[in-house]
Amino acid sequence: MSVAKVTEISAVSSTSFEAAIAEGLERAGKTLDNITGAWINEMKVDVANGKVTAYRVNMKVTFVLKD
């Protein structure tokens, strides 16, 4: 039997939502082992002078706890 935990993180990218998700998961993987999935809770863009300057995501990351 395994037990999982969920933690919420935020990530940002100047490129795209997909890049923000990938960067967030890559960073989470440096401190969390056994990541099995993520739910994207929110997506938001920052806008300046009518142009998108940043893509932000809030996500819940699931990882399996070690025995």
N, CA, C and O of each residue as an XYZ file, in Angstrom:
268
protein
N       0.849     -1.183      0.000
C       0.000      0.000      0.000
C       0.888      1.237      0.000
O       1.929      1.261      0.657
N       0.480      2.249     -0.728
C       1.236      3.497     -0.742
C       0.347      4.640     -0.278
O      -0.878      4.592     -0.390
N       0.994      5.655      0.240
C       0.309      6.851      0.707
C       0.890      8.039     -0.045
O       2.107      8.166     -0.171
N       0.018      8.908     -0.542
C       0.453     10.075     -1.301
C       0.121     11.352     -0.535
O      -0.763     11.376      0.321
N       0.845     12.397     -0.862
C       0.610     13.710     -0.286
C       0.469     14.703     -1.435
O       1.023     14.495     -2.515
N      -0.269     15.774     -1.199
C      -0.472     16.821     -2.200
C       0.046     18.133     -1.631
O      -0.252     18.487     -0.490
N       0.818     18.848     -2.430
C       1.308     20.162     -2.028
C       0.991     21.163     -3.136
O       0.970     20.798     -4.312
N       0.748     22.402     -2.778
C       0.391     23.411     -3.773
C       1.598     24.288     -4.076
O       2.286     24.752     -3.167
N       1.848     24.509     -5.364
C       2.958     25.368     -5.767
C       2.485     26.340     -6.849
O       1.459     26.124     -7.494
N       3.251     27.406     -7.029
C       3.012     28.386     -8.084
C       4.254     28.446     -8.957
O       5.373     28.288     -8.470
N       4.055     28.675    -10.240
C       5.184     28.786    -11.167
C       4.868     29.855    -12.206
O       3.706     30.152    -12.480
N       5.922     30.425    -12.775
C       5.752     31.491    -13.761
C       6.731     31.283    -14.908
O       7.832     30.768    -14.717
N       6.312     31.692    -16.097
C       7.163     31.638    -17.285
C       6.839     32.836    -18.162
O       5.709     33.325    -18.170
N       7.824     33.297    -18.888
C       7.576     34.383    -19.836
C       7.181     33.841    -21.204
O       6.879     34.613    -22.114
N       7.180     32.499    -21.355
C       6.934     31.864    -22.643
C       5.502     31.382    -22.836
O       4.842     31.759    -23.803
N       5.008     30.523    -21.888
C       3.689     29.920    -22.064
C       3.233     29.259    -20.768
O       4.011     29.104    -19.827
N       1.946     28.868    -20.735
C       1.442     28.113    -19.593
C       2.143     26.763    -19.499
O       2.492     26.315    -18.407
N       2.349     26.114    -20.646
C       3.017     24.813    -20.658
C       4.418     24.915    -20.067
O       4.841     24.039    -19.313
N       5.136     25.976    -20.405
C       6.484     26.175    -19.867
C       6.437     26.422    -18.363
O       7.296     25.932    -17.630
N       5.445     27.173    -17.897
C       5.304     27.423    -16.461
C       5.046     26.115    -15.712
O       5.603     25.890    -14.638
N       4.200     25.256    -16.283
C       3.911     23.958    -15.665
C       5.181     23.117    -15.619
O       5.517     22.548    -14.580
N       5.886     23.041    -16.744
C       7.108     22.238    -16.815
C       8.164     22.743    -15.840
O       8.814     21.945    -15.164
N       8.341     24.056    -15.760
C       9.329     24.631    -14.851
C       8.945     24.372    -13.398
O       9.805     24.072    -12.570
N       7.652     24.488    -13.087
C       7.190     24.219    -11.724
C       7.421     22.775    -11.317
O       7.869     22.502    -10.203
N       7.113     21.845    -12.222
C       7.318     20.431    -11.911
C       8.798     20.079    -11.821
O       9.201     19.277    -10.979
N       9.603     20.682    -12.691
C      11.050     20.429    -12.634
C      11.619     20.901    -11.299
O      12.406     20.198    -10.665
N      11.213     22.091    -10.882
C      11.703     22.619     -9.600
C      11.196     21.787     -8.431
O      11.961     21.495     -7.512
N       9.921     21.397     -8.444
C       9.356     20.573     -7.379
C      10.105     19.252     -7.276
O      10.309     18.733     -6.179
N      10.518     18.706     -8.424
C      11.238     17.447     -8.443
C      12.596     17.495     -7.776
O      13.163     16.449     -7.462
N      13.136     18.697     -7.549
C      14.419     18.820     -6.852
C      14.283     18.537     -5.361
O      15.254     18.147     -4.713
N      13.088     18.731     -4.814
C      12.891     18.505     -3.379
C      11.847     17.442     -3.075
O      11.785     16.952     -1.947
N      11.029     17.074     -4.047
C      10.006     16.050     -3.843
C      10.343     14.831     -4.692
O      10.620     14.960     -5.884
N      10.321     13.653     -4.083
C      10.541     12.406     -4.822
C       9.196     11.789     -5.172
O       8.186     12.067     -4.524
N       9.190     10.963     -6.187
C       8.024     10.166     -6.565
C       6.799     11.002     -6.949
O       5.682     10.669     -6.556
N       6.993     12.079     -7.708
C       5.862     12.873     -8.192
C       5.071     12.025     -9.175
O       5.637     11.442    -10.100
N       3.759     11.959     -8.971
C       2.917     11.119     -9.822
C       1.907     11.907    -10.645
O       1.315     11.354    -11.571
N       1.693     13.186    -10.334
C       0.725     13.958    -11.110
C       0.563     15.365    -10.579
O       1.128     15.728     -9.547
N      -0.222     16.156    -11.305
C      -0.481     17.536    -10.893
C      -1.835     17.983    -11.425
O      -2.232     17.617    -12.531
N      -2.530     18.769    -10.632
C      -3.779     19.425    -11.047
C      -3.490     20.898    -11.209
O      -2.874     21.513    -10.339
N      -3.925     21.464    -12.306
C      -3.755     22.900    -12.520
C      -4.996     23.592    -11.978
O      -6.088     23.443    -12.527
N      -4.825     24.349    -10.899
C      -5.946     25.040    -10.254
C      -6.294     26.350    -10.952
O      -7.461     26.633    -11.225
N      -5.265     27.140    -11.235
C      -5.491     28.467    -11.808
C      -4.450     28.762    -12.868
O      -3.312     28.301    -12.794
N      -4.858     29.532    -13.845
C      -3.938     30.063    -14.839
C      -4.221     31.555    -14.946
O      -5.375     31.979    -15.018
N      -3.151     32.343    -14.956
C      -3.300     33.797    -14.983
C      -2.186     34.373    -15.841
O      -1.091     33.813    -15.901
N      -2.457     35.481    -16.501
C      -1.411     36.177    -17.248
C      -1.207     37.565    -16.661
O      -2.143     38.198    -16.174
N       0.041     38.022    -16.721
C       0.356     39.405    -16.390
C       0.402     40.166    -17.702
O       0.930     39.666    -18.695
N      -0.153     41.379    -17.712
C      -0.232     42.169    -18.936
C       0.365     43.547    -18.690
O       0.100     44.180    -17.668
N       1.174     44.002    -19.642
C       1.726     45.359    -19.604
C       1.648     45.929    -21.011
O       2.066     45.286    -21.974
N       1.118     47.121    -21.123
C       0.986     47.787    -22.427
C       0.228     46.927    -23.430
O       0.551     46.910    -24.618
N      -0.783     46.212    -22.940
C      -1.617     45.405    -23.817
C      -0.999     44.091    -24.271
O      -1.573     43.402    -25.114
N       0.167     43.730    -23.727
C       0.832     42.485    -24.120
C       1.060     41.587    -22.922
O       1.307     42.062    -21.814
N       0.977     40.293    -23.149
C       1.228     39.323    -22.079
C       2.720     39.330    -21.754
O       3.566     39.179    -22.635
N       3.020     39.510    -20.463
C       4.421     39.536    -20.034
C       4.809     38.309    -19.220
O       5.994     37.994    -19.108
N       3.823     37.608    -18.649
C       4.125     36.411    -17.856
C       2.903     35.513    -17.790
O       1.763     35.976    -17.759
N       3.172     34.225    -17.770
C       2.139     33.194    -17.621
C       2.326     32.557    -16.255
O       3.411     32.067    -15.942
N       1.277     32.559    -15.438
C       1.364     32.026    -14.076
C       0.388     30.868    -13.906
O      -0.728     30.891    -14.425
N       0.838     29.851    -13.162
C      -0.034     28.723    -12.835
C       0.078     28.414    -11.350
O       1.154     28.511    -10.759
N      -1.041     28.045    -10.766
C      -1.078     27.479     -9.420
C      -1.491     26.029     -9.603
O      -2.491     25.745    -10.261
N      -0.734     25.120     -9.029
C      -1.035     23.701     -9.209
C      -0.820     22.915     -7.934
O      -0.040     23.299     -7.062
N      -1.533     21.803     -7.850
C      -1.377     20.868     -6.750
C      -0.599     19.675     -7.279
O      -1.005     19.032     -8.247
N       0.528     19.387     -6.632
C       1.414     18.318     -7.067
C       1.257     17.139     -6.112
O       1.319     17.307     -4.894
N       1.055     15.948     -6.667
C       0.912     14.730     -5.873
C       2.201     13.936     -5.915
O       2.781     13.735     -6.982
N       2.654     13.478     -4.740
C       3.835     12.628     -4.687
C       3.612     11.538     -3.649
O       2.929     11.745     -2.647
N       4.202     10.368     -3.906
C       4.055      9.212     -3.035
C       5.108      9.279     -1.940
O       6.288      9.491     -2.216
N       4.677      9.097     -0.696
C       5.592      9.127      0.437
C       6.432      7.866      0.492
O       5.976      6.780      0.134
N       7.673      8.027      0.948
C       8.571      6.886      1.100
C       8.138      6.064      2.292
O       7.564      6.584      3.249
N       8.422      4.763      2.225
C       8.110      3.871      3.355
C       9.069      4.093      4.505
O       8.958      3.433      5.538
